[in-house]
Every structure is written in structure tokens, then in C-alpha cells.
Amino acid sequence: MDDASKLAARIVTPNDGPLEIPAKATQFFYERRFDAAIAQLQPTKTPSKPGQPLEEWKKAYLPLLGYCQQLAGKAADAHATFSLAIQAIKPSPRASVPIDHTLLPCALALSYAGLGEKEKALTEARKAVTDYQDDALDKPAAEIVLAQVEAQVGNIDGAIATLPHLLEVPAGLTPGLLRLDPYWDPLRKDPRFQELCEEKPR
């Protein structure tokens, strides 16, 4: 963790963008420095050019901002951010959500989970797994988000049941990520989860 923090601190650019902001914010998130992550993610709330739509990568990282606000005890801010994310990603019930590497369907699911809308969150997360079924890189990412959503909405058994598979597949999870990532906090007291967090000898 210390090495990763030092590397993140070395990311300095005149105008932080879609590579720098997520890298720094995610590191702060794993370190549980939620206020620092919130400060880093503030640009995701507004378009780079006034009057233009919010960029796709910013929409994708709004849920992370919302969860940071939630974990920092800023419930009203978190609610506003999750609502903004949903409106930006799916402004109407019939609006289509792009199926691309920004993983907006996953961001939509996490935003519904952040608002406590369990059924919508699970529906969108399961749909995302189907949407990315044929993508070797993004399918594991979608499966991770489904497990995170299940954890957030209280489906502890469902979340834990998915994790052994995700610890085995390429582009999946590692025990280290399970230990660090606050998205898994609802599972931490479960002995099954604690066992999965242990590094296995190769």
C-alpha cells in the first residue's frame, strides 16, 4: 500500500484527466482517505466545457464519489451524487446505456445501490454481466460489480458465493483487493470472506 501511495503521489499533470483522477482517487479510496478522494473526484460532477454533456469517463466515476461521500458521513452529498449519476447515465427509462469500456451499466447499478434501490441495482448489475458476456476483460469487471452491489444491498451469501470464481479468473480479484477495497466492508465479519482474504501458497 505504501509503495502504491508513493506512485500515486508522483502523478502530476497540469490538467488532471481520465487517467490521473481515477488513479489518485482509487488509491485514496483504498487508503480510506475519503475526503482526499472526494476532492480528487470533484471534477467528475461537471463537464469540461460549459454547456456540453458530461464526459463518459466522468459518469463512470460518479458512483465512486458517491460512496466516498457516504463513507465520509456526507449522506446528503452522496444522495445528490448518486442521483446525478443516474440522470447522466440513463436520463429516461427508455434511454440506452452504452456498452463499452467505460462500464456505464455497472456505474448505473452501483448508483442505484448507493441510493438503496435494491431491485433496480440488482437488475442493472445482472444485465451488465449479460451485456459483457463475450468480453474477456470487461465481463470479470461486471461480475465484480454485481458482487459489490450484492454486498451493498445486503445479499451477503450471493456476494460471497461469487468471489472464489473472481479470485481465479484473469482480470478478476486478488486477496489483497478484497482486504483493501471498502466496497467489501459489508462482508468483513463473515468468516467465509475472511478466509478468501488470505493469501494462498502457490
Secondary structure, DSSP 8 states (H G I E B T S, - for coil): -HHHHHHHHT---SS--TTHHHHHHHHHHHTT-HHHHHHHHGGGGS-SSTTS---HHHHHHHHHHHHHHHHTT-HHHHHHHHHHHHHHH-SSTT-----STT-HHHHHHHHHHHTT-HHHHHHHHHHHHHHTTT-TTHHHHHHHHHHHHHHHTT-HHHHHHHHHHHTTSTTS--HHHHHH-GGGGGGTT-HHHHHHTS----
